[in-house]
Amino acid sequence: MIRIDQLDKSTDFMSQLQEKTGPIVLINTFIVPEGKMEEVLAIWEGDAKFMKSCPGFISTQLHRGTGNSHTLVNIAVWQSTEALLEAFNNPNFKKASSAYPDGMVAYPHVLEKVSIDGVCVA
C-alpha cells in the first residue's frame, strides 16, 4: 500500500485540497521500492486513465528518474482544487490506490503558477 507523506512539512496535502483555487498543478513525487518499477508503472497507468475521465482534469505527464533512480514524478494540471479533491476521494480511485506495493511513498503537493515579468506567465 502507498504511504502519503508531506513534501513541505508546513503544509499538509489534504489541507491544500481544502483551499478553493484554480487552476492548480499537482506535483506528486513517488519513491518506488526496489524491483517494483514496472508494477508501479502499470498501476499508475490505470490511476491516470481514471483521473483523465474526471471532471476538471486538464493534463498529466509522468517523469522517471534516470540511471538507477527509484523516483517517479507526476505533474498534473487541474481546473481547481475542488475537482482534484473530488477525484482523489472517489471510492474507485481509493480502491485502485491500495494496489501499490508496500514501501511505496508519495509526496503530493498542490501549486499555482507564478508570474515573473519577462520570464513566465501565470
C-alpha beads as a LAMMPS data file, in Angstrom:
LAMMPS data file: protein, C-alpha beads

122 atoms
121 bonds

1 atom types
1 bond types

-500.0 500.0 xlo xhi
-500.0 500.0 ylo yhi
-500.0 500.0 zlo zhi

Masses

1 110.0

Atoms # bond

1 1 1 0.000 0.000 0.000
2 1 1 1.169 3.515 -0.779
3 1 1 2.055 5.854 2.081
4 1 1 1.416 9.574 1.600
5 1 1 3.958 11.891 3.199
6 1 1 4.339 15.661 3.113
7 1 1 6.776 17.306 0.716
8 1 1 6.519 20.536 2.721
9 1 1 6.140 19.789 6.432
10 1 1 4.482 23.192 6.982
11 1 1 1.607 22.424 4.582
12 1 1 -0.438 19.249 4.694
13 1 1 -1.643 17.964 1.292
14 1 1 -5.228 17.441 2.466
15 1 1 -5.267 20.999 3.830
16 1 1 -4.149 22.251 0.442
17 1 1 -7.101 20.478 -1.158
18 1 1 -9.472 22.410 1.128
19 1 1 -8.414 25.746 -0.399
20 1 1 -10.707 26.816 -3.216
21 1 1 -8.405 27.844 -6.038
22 1 1 -7.507 27.009 -9.589
23 1 1 -6.182 26.219 -11.977
24 1 1 -3.693 24.175 -10.000
25 1 1 -0.726 21.917 -10.632
26 1 1 -0.317 18.716 -8.643
27 1 1 3.282 17.601 -8.396
28 1 1 3.488 14.132 -6.912
29 1 1 6.898 12.601 -6.288
30 1 1 6.918 8.831 -5.785
31 1 1 9.674 6.685 -4.334
32 1 1 9.310 3.173 -5.741
33 1 1 10.532 0.098 -3.845
34 1 1 13.426 -1.864 -5.334
35 1 1 12.294 -4.148 -8.171
36 1 1 8.752 -2.741 -8.332
37 1 1 9.064 -0.089 -11.065
38 1 1 7.212 -1.991 -13.818
39 1 1 4.423 -2.970 -11.411
40 1 1 4.061 0.636 -10.241
41 1 1 4.002 1.963 -13.812
42 1 1 1.139 -0.396 -14.665
43 1 1 -0.852 0.650 -11.581
44 1 1 -0.155 4.340 -12.249
45 1 1 -1.402 3.949 -15.823
46 1 1 -4.763 2.739 -14.513
47 1 1 -4.911 5.605 -12.000
48 1 1 -4.055 8.136 -14.704
49 1 1 -6.764 6.815 -17.029
50 1 1 -9.283 7.135 -14.204
51 1 1 -8.173 10.695 -13.381
52 1 1 -8.322 11.626 -17.062
53 1 1 -12.028 10.711 -17.049
54 1 1 -12.790 13.003 -14.091
55 1 1 -14.344 16.462 -14.441
56 1 1 -11.741 19.212 -14.070
57 1 1 -8.776 17.153 -15.274
58 1 1 -6.644 19.028 -17.822
59 1 1 -3.416 17.068 -18.334
60 1 1 -0.742 14.875 -16.801
61 1 1 2.848 13.886 -17.525
62 1 1 4.852 11.235 -15.704
63 1 1 8.643 11.568 -15.413
64 1 1 11.093 8.833 -14.411
65 1 1 14.463 9.398 -12.787
66 1 1 17.465 8.422 -14.894
67 1 1 20.123 5.879 -14.028
68 1 1 19.211 3.607 -11.144
69 1 1 16.701 6.093 -9.719
70 1 1 13.641 4.823 -7.884
71 1 1 11.858 8.146 -8.423
72 1 1 8.781 8.984 -10.471
73 1 1 7.322 12.487 -10.675
74 1 1 3.813 13.135 -11.924
75 1 1 2.854 16.656 -12.971
76 1 1 -0.902 17.033 -13.380
77 1 1 -2.932 20.137 -14.179
78 1 1 -6.471 20.505 -12.823
79 1 1 -9.089 23.229 -13.193
80 1 1 -9.450 23.517 -9.420
81 1 1 -8.631 22.011 -6.053
82 1 1 -12.307 21.050 -5.758
83 1 1 -12.051 18.890 -8.900
84 1 1 -8.855 17.199 -7.697
85 1 1 -10.333 16.564 -4.250
86 1 1 -13.453 15.010 -5.750
87 1 1 -11.354 12.679 -7.914
88 1 1 -8.978 11.871 -5.048
89 1 1 -11.906 10.978 -2.742
90 1 1 -13.654 8.798 -5.327
91 1 1 -14.058 5.241 -3.908
92 1 1 -12.857 3.722 -7.199
93 1 1 -9.623 5.727 -7.028
94 1 1 -9.081 4.851 -3.371
95 1 1 -9.595 1.157 -4.114
96 1 1 -7.177 1.232 -7.061
97 1 1 -4.570 3.097 -4.995
98 1 1 -4.489 0.248 -2.491
99 1 1 -2.818 -1.913 -5.190
100 1 1 0.534 -0.111 -4.901
101 1 1 3.272 -2.265 -3.332
102 1 1 4.304 -1.938 0.294
103 1 1 7.137 0.529 0.774
104 1 1 5.831 2.940 -1.885
105 1 1 5.844 6.570 -0.733
106 1 1 4.138 9.550 -2.398
107 1 1 4.826 13.228 -1.755
108 1 1 1.904 15.134 -3.357
109 1 1 1.857 18.920 -3.330
110 1 1 -0.517 21.462 -4.898
111 1 1 0.917 24.563 -6.571
112 1 1 -0.234 27.562 -8.589
113 1 1 1.601 29.225 -11.440
114 1 1 3.609 32.336 -10.608
115 1 1 4.046 35.241 -12.974
116 1 1 7.578 36.639 -13.307
117 1 1 7.763 39.613 -15.682
118 1 1 9.616 38.728 -18.860
119 1 1 10.147 35.121 -17.798
120 1 1 6.859 33.263 -17.195
121 1 1 3.135 33.930 -17.099
122 1 1 0.549 32.725 -14.625

Bonds

1 1 1 2
2 1 2 3
3 1 3 4
4 1 4 5
5 1 5 6
6 1 6 7
7 1 7 8
8 1 8 9
9 1 9 10
10 1 10 11
11 1 11 12
12 1 12 13
13 1 13 14
14 1 14 15
15 1 15 16
16 1 16 17
17 1 17 18
18 1 18 19
19 1 19 20
20 1 20 21
21 1 21 22
22 1 22 23
23 1 23 24
24 1 24 25
25 1 25 26
26 1 26 27
27 1 27 28
28 1 28 29
29 1 29 30
30 1 30 31
31 1 31 32
32 1 32 33
33 1 33 34
34 1 34 35
35 1 35 36
36 1 36 37
37 1 37 38
38 1 38 39
39 1 39 40
40 1 40 41
41 1 41 42
42 1 42 43
43 1 43 44
44 1 44 45
45 1 45 46
46 1 46 47
47 1 47 48
48 1 48 49
49 1 49 50
50 1 50 51
51 1 51 52
52 1 52 53
53 1 53 54
54 1 54 55
55 1 55 56
56 1 56 57
57 1 57 58
58 1 58 59
59 1 59 60
60 1 60 61
61 1 61 62
62 1 62 63
63 1 63 64
64 1 64 65
65 1 65 66
66 1 66 67
67 1 67 68
68 1 68 69
69 1 69 70
70 1 70 71
71 1 71 72
72 1 72 73
73 1 73 74
74 1 74 75
75 1 75 76
76 1 76 77
77 1 77 78
78 1 78 79
79 1 79 80
80 1 80 81
81 1 81 82
82 1 82 83
83 1 83 84
84 1 84 85
85 1 85 86
86 1 86 87
87 1 87 88
88 1 88 89
89 1 89 90
90 1 90 91
91 1 91 92
92 1 92 93
93 1 93 94
94 1 94 95
95 1 95 96
96 1 96 97
97 1 97 98
98 1 98 99
99 1 99 100
100 1 100 101
101 1 101 102
102 1 102 103
103 1 103 104
104 1 104 105
105 1 105 106
106 1 106 107
107 1 107 108
108 1 108 109
109 1 109 110
110 1 110 111
111 1 111 112
112 1 112 113
113 1 113 114
114 1 114 115
115 1 115 116
116 1 116 117
117 1 117 118
118 1 118 119
119 1 119 120
120 1 120 121
121 1 121 122
